Amino acid sequence: MIGGFFGDKSYRQGDSNHWIDKITTFLLGVIDKTDDGEYVVYSFCKVGTGYNAQELALLREKLKNNLVIEDNKFYPKYLKPWKYSLQDKPECWVKNI
């Protein structure tokens, strides 16, 4: 998981008012090691189904300390340059891989 999107449905709020409880969809990527030893991530899909409310709460809890809100200042160094449409731009990113 490399990013998260805020939802607008029933799973949007968890047990708190923390912004993490708005995440309902996840941006996934694969890690590749370049010839010079650097790691890069290629995004490949969004996942927003296949888990129940309890599983979603667990995912949010596990990711909570490694996510940062997208604020046009933070762009992950690990992410391979990517041209996204506004609907594909996550509301939060994973800070470190």
Steps between C-alpha positions, in 0.01 A plus 500: 500500500643836400205735530146536625180661381221643711163340443151638517307190598411313819857385574629856506501555877660263745492524876673839516503832320857452377546566127626143459144380556397659169720264296297238319708431186869421466755564224726198454844476348789265442859560612791470258871536567683703238849423366647767728348339810212745548147378561211634297129425514267469203133554571269254330148500646251628754314266734178606668309176551549151638534587867247548775483787751706310758778422250499861378537626859797265549665621178456862607644430844806324358569779250416797720854587612649478152255717305518868417220718363557608142560876504667571164833522686557132560561265210660167586862476386453128450217542248595471136392822323136456421252714310170463677161654452351686795273205579807273526696724739486357854398710799784345698830327432712244679803693630759225468523162337 
